[in-house]
Amino acid sequence: MSRLPSDLEIATAPFLVDGPTTSRVMVEVLVALVPAVIAAAWYFGVTALLVVSVAVVATCGTEWLLGRRGPGLGSLRDGSALLTGVLFALTLPPGMPLWMVALGGIVAVVLGKVIWGGLGQNLFNPALVGRAFLQAAFPEVITTWTAPGAGFWHTQASTFAVPMMQPQVDTITTATPLGLAKFEHQFSALGPLLSGDTAGSLGETAAILLLVVGVWLAVRRIFDWRLPVATLVAVAAFAGVMWLIDASAYPTPLFMLGSGGLLFGVVFMVTDPVTTPVTPRGAWVFGLGVGLLVVLIRLWGGLPEGVMYAILLMNGVTPLINRLTQPRRFGG
């Protein structure tokens, strides 16, 4: 006698449900980065596309050489090297010499990922490791900003500078809104910060665009919503307290939220599932720590921007946060 078909299936634990794969998550984040790349090309022209292309070639080429496991694409299939290259490129100024971009991309993969054991083992965000290297090695170049709107086909001489030679600057340089606020006490209007028509790194200028992308990724459950919310709340609260103390010396909370690389870092770096805590309480601690460090560095540090260092510092204490915020075992 054959068993009648039934919709009721009885089984014992564990009950496994297929979740999103690594490749799928990488693809969704890459899709979310497309508007940022388009905005960078709109404001800074073909130079932005050159920087992104060279960064991607450097990260993917290094990943393939060091991470391949036999014939074919090897470890490139998960898309993490491609994502690292795009993220790294969008943290750079538009006039960055291409050979420096390639060098930073190589460092991002080698020191930020491969040396730790590959995908999922790294302690620090690889893209930020590459940028931190360039910040230490070429501080003058990486803090030279160009004004947007020079024309799509306009390229800068510094972009094609010969390796190890002093790059030439043949375009109008300007200060970022954070630089003006820190060194000249001039606070930019909120409108240009929201639209992106300001000097800055390739991916950080369009605040409205980044907010929309962040909400979309949160709805898709690509990251833990506690991480960006905690970071933004900490920045707004701390900056708001300082502004209430002395409004003439400190910028408004809205300026602190909309300027610099904060929103880009909050959407794409703070939410990195590998380098951030896995517990709900740990996510709140991590985000609050990043927000406090950002405001501290911006207001009293030697540099006008502190998002990169704040995230890297909190990456370093992520294992400790995970250990201290683990929930008690049932019955413990």
Legacy VTK file of the C-alpha trace (Angstrom):
# vtk DataFile Version 3.0
C-alpha trace
ASCII
DATASET POLYDATA
POINTS 332 float
0.000 0.000 0.000
1.464 3.373 -0.995
1.553 6.259 1.444
-0.939 9.004 0.737
0.622 12.400 -0.052
0.362 14.908 2.763
1.377 18.521 3.367
2.374 17.641 6.925
6.035 16.729 7.305
7.378 15.629 10.691
11.104 15.983 11.332
13.538 16.615 14.160
15.717 19.675 14.715
17.720 21.415 13.405
15.402 23.064 10.905
17.518 24.755 8.265
16.205 27.480 6.010
18.116 28.565 2.950
19.349 32.110 3.427
21.028 34.567 1.087
24.370 33.380 -0.238
27.574 35.408 -0.060
27.483 36.053 -3.790
23.893 37.278 -3.634
24.685 39.738 -0.844
27.709 41.024 -2.751
25.615 41.526 -5.875
22.916 43.433 -4.005
25.459 45.773 -2.430
27.135 46.281 -5.800
23.772 47.191 -7.317
23.279 49.680 -4.490
26.657 51.224 -5.343
25.700 51.889 -8.965
23.888 55.181 -8.165
26.929 56.381 -6.210
29.207 55.613 -9.163
26.842 57.417 -11.536
26.729 60.434 -9.218
30.535 60.467 -9.039
30.759 60.438 -12.834
28.130 63.189 -13.040
30.038 65.531 -10.743
33.658 64.600 -11.460
33.512 63.262 -15.006
35.380 60.423 -16.655
38.145 60.670 -14.057
35.830 59.056 -11.529
35.214 56.097 -13.847
38.956 55.701 -14.413
39.623 55.589 -10.670
36.883 52.990 -10.129
38.085 50.868 -13.058
41.722 50.816 -11.937
40.748 50.021 -8.347
38.581 47.093 -9.474
41.313 45.718 -11.739
43.845 45.969 -8.892
41.671 44.270 -6.275
40.346 41.542 -8.561
43.773 40.883 -10.083
45.399 40.593 -6.658
42.591 38.362 -5.390
42.960 36.076 -8.397
46.736 35.797 -8.042
46.752 35.170 -4.286
43.413 33.506 -3.713
42.954 31.159 -6.647
42.370 27.502 -5.857
42.858 25.779 -9.162
41.750 26.683 -12.704
39.045 29.199 -13.387
38.022 32.268 -11.461
38.650 30.689 -8.049
37.831 33.006 -5.159
36.644 35.759 -7.516
33.296 34.018 -7.787
32.021 35.369 -4.459
32.284 38.972 -5.711
34.036 40.284 -2.601
37.110 41.506 -4.501
34.923 43.422 -6.949
32.985 44.990 -4.082
36.200 45.911 -2.261
37.519 47.630 -5.383
34.412 49.753 -5.890
34.166 50.708 -2.214
37.860 51.569 -2.075
37.643 53.732 -5.201
34.666 55.682 -3.874
36.643 56.675 -0.761
39.296 58.431 -2.872
39.473 61.994 -4.226
38.813 62.350 -7.959
42.329 63.574 -8.772
44.140 60.580 -7.262
46.951 59.317 -9.549
45.980 55.988 -11.040
49.182 54.237 -9.986
48.429 55.160 -6.379
44.902 53.816 -6.812
46.315 50.513 -8.068
48.809 50.344 -5.195
46.085 51.003 -2.645
43.870 48.330 -4.200
46.653 45.772 -3.922
47.243 46.675 -0.275
43.498 46.486 0.429
43.369 42.848 -0.657
46.756 41.715 0.676
46.769 43.403 4.089
43.024 43.771 4.472
41.879 40.293 3.467
44.319 37.635 2.249
46.795 37.945 5.116
43.965 37.188 7.579
42.959 34.002 5.819
40.528 35.196 3.165
36.868 36.106 3.075
35.184 36.145 6.468
38.443 36.061 8.456
39.567 39.690 8.223
39.423 41.923 11.289
39.434 45.255 9.449
37.428 46.483 6.479
39.691 45.848 3.436
38.645 48.960 1.519
39.450 51.166 4.502
42.781 49.397 4.988
43.724 50.401 1.446
42.680 53.983 2.002
44.456 54.166 5.352
47.645 53.035 3.619
47.339 55.811 1.035
46.543 58.312 3.796
49.798 57.401 5.549
51.938 57.111 2.421
50.625 60.051 0.371
48.869 62.432 2.786
49.186 65.506 0.575
47.761 63.873 -2.535
44.864 62.175 -0.810
43.795 65.437 0.823
43.886 67.476 -2.404
40.312 68.036 -3.503
38.955 69.296 -6.807
35.734 71.177 -7.375
32.957 69.326 -9.236
31.592 70.459 -12.563
34.759 70.719 -14.692
33.113 68.743 -17.503
32.610 65.035 -18.075
35.557 64.559 -20.449
37.941 66.721 -18.472
40.883 64.737 -17.114
43.527 65.957 -14.724
47.252 65.693 -15.272
47.624 64.245 -11.775
45.473 61.272 -12.769
48.107 60.042 -15.224
51.139 60.992 -13.138
54.243 58.822 -13.522
54.788 56.500 -10.544
57.062 57.893 -7.826
56.992 61.361 -9.423
55.349 64.498 -8.065
51.897 64.769 -9.665
50.915 68.012 -11.369
47.652 69.730 -10.465
46.065 71.481 -13.431
42.573 72.059 -12.108
40.857 74.188 -9.505
41.420 72.841 -6.024
39.078 73.581 -3.182
38.394 72.626 0.400
35.743 70.160 1.479
32.861 71.361 3.670
34.531 69.700 6.665
37.823 71.428 5.867
36.114 74.807 5.683
34.332 74.150 8.962
37.428 73.012 10.832
40.063 75.439 9.611
38.030 78.503 8.573
34.851 78.114 10.672
32.694 78.369 7.552
29.716 76.065 7.617
28.351 75.063 4.209
24.664 75.220 3.389
22.664 72.027 3.698
21.433 72.086 0.082
24.779 71.327 -1.646
25.529 68.653 0.950
22.284 66.861 0.152
22.623 67.146 -3.624
26.333 66.292 -3.781
27.572 69.458 -5.495
30.574 69.780 -3.168
34.204 68.732 -3.080
35.001 65.408 -1.472
35.665 61.751 -2.138
33.943 60.185 -5.121
31.209 58.416 -3.181
30.529 60.721 -0.287
28.998 63.862 -1.705
25.342 63.003 -2.433
23.692 62.630 0.983
20.139 62.155 -0.306
21.241 59.401 -2.663
23.097 57.571 0.103
20.093 57.762 2.424
17.790 56.260 -0.208
20.257 53.460 -0.929
20.693 52.788 2.782
16.947 52.474 3.332
16.675 50.115 0.377
19.442 47.853 1.728
17.836 47.884 5.176
14.469 46.867 3.706
16.235 44.053 1.864
17.764 43.020 5.215
21.272 43.116 3.815
22.598 44.512 7.097
21.621 44.911 10.737
19.672 48.176 10.984
21.018 48.767 14.511
24.511 49.539 13.207
23.699 52.607 11.051
20.971 53.859 13.400
23.274 53.740 16.437
26.036 55.545 14.530
23.799 58.343 13.282
22.136 58.767 16.676
25.523 59.058 18.386
26.777 61.656 15.887
23.573 63.700 16.102
23.458 63.590 19.915
27.123 64.389 20.533
27.260 67.087 17.837
23.983 68.520 19.118
25.342 68.863 22.648
28.445 70.686 21.400
26.349 72.953 19.163
24.094 73.899 22.082
27.176 74.745 24.139
28.636 77.080 21.489
26.788 77.462 18.193
29.418 79.840 16.808
32.276 77.357 17.221
30.623 74.031 16.451
28.527 72.986 13.435
24.914 71.877 13.625
24.016 68.190 13.930
22.556 68.253 10.401
25.861 69.514 9.021
27.746 66.774 10.845
25.373 64.138 9.507
25.343 65.315 5.902
28.977 66.259 5.368
32.047 64.186 4.680
32.046 60.431 4.336
29.737 59.697 7.258
26.697 58.533 5.305
28.802 56.543 2.851
30.632 54.907 5.736
27.415 54.249 7.634
25.705 52.579 4.678
28.599 50.533 3.270
31.357 50.253 5.927
29.707 50.243 9.344
27.337 47.547 8.085
30.090 45.137 7.000
28.966 41.794 8.509
32.531 40.450 8.786
34.168 43.284 10.716
31.260 44.305 12.967
29.627 42.590 15.980
27.110 39.829 15.420
25.042 40.363 18.576
22.214 42.937 18.788
23.707 44.640 21.842
27.111 44.560 20.211
25.699 46.356 17.158
24.488 49.212 19.379
27.868 49.421 21.137
29.752 49.399 17.836
27.589 52.081 16.243
27.678 54.345 19.275
31.461 53.986 19.422
31.879 54.910 15.763
29.626 57.955 16.127
31.440 59.265 19.194
34.866 58.798 17.594
33.758 60.558 14.402
32.710 63.663 16.302
35.814 63.602 18.523
38.175 63.404 15.557
36.296 65.988 13.509
36.141 68.555 16.286
39.453 68.059 18.080
41.625 65.872 15.844
44.279 67.031 13.417
42.200 66.012 10.389
38.785 67.383 9.410
37.399 63.890 8.760
37.401 60.918 11.107
35.039 58.308 9.647
37.770 56.005 8.363
39.746 55.957 11.610
36.601 55.620 13.735
35.462 52.525 11.832
38.919 50.924 11.820
39.347 51.515 15.553
35.983 49.942 16.300
36.799 47.061 13.932
39.748 46.344 16.187
37.559 45.927 19.277
34.811 43.931 17.547
36.011 40.574 18.948
35.909 42.023 22.467
32.423 43.464 21.893
31.203 40.087 20.647
32.647 38.387 23.699
31.135 40.825 26.204
27.690 41.011 24.624
27.039 37.316 24.074
23.640 36.358 25.561
23.611 33.895 28.409
23.059 30.278 27.512
19.595 28.915 28.242
19.596 27.750 31.827
22.907 29.453 32.566
LINES 1 333
332 0 1 2 3 4 5 6 7 8 9 10 11 12 13 14 15 16 17 18 19 20 21 22 23 24 25 26 27 28 29 30 31 32 33 34 35 36 37 38 39 40 41 42 43 44 45 46 47 48 49 50 51 52 53 54 55 56 57 58 59 60 61 62 63 64 65 66 67 68 69 70 71 72 73 74 75 76 77 78 79 80 81 82 83 84 85 86 87 88 89 90 91 92 93 94 95 96 97 98 99 100 101 102 103 104 105 106 107 108 109 110 111 112 113 114 115 116 117 118 119 120 121 122 123 124 125 126 127 128 129 130 131 132 133 134 135 136 137 138 139 140 141 142 143 144 145 146 147 148 149 150 151 152 153 154 155 156 157 158 159 160 161 162 163 164 165 166 167 168 169 170 171 172 173 174 175 176 177 178 179 180 181 182 183 184 185 186 187 188 189 190 191 192 193 194 195 196 197 198 199 200 201 202 203 204 205 206 207 208 209 210 211 212 213 214 215 216 217 218 219 220 221 222 223 224 225 226 227 228 229 230 231 232 233 234 235 236 237 238 239 240 241 242 243 244 245 246 247 248 249 250 251 252 253 254 255 256 257 258 259 260 261 262 263 264 265 266 267 268 269 270 271 272 273 274 275 276 277 278 279 280 281 282 283 284 285 286 287 288 289 290 291 292 293 294 295 296 297 298 299 300 301 302 303 304 305 306 307 308 309 310 311 312 313 314 315 316 317 318 319 320 321 322 323 324 325 326 327 328 329 330 331
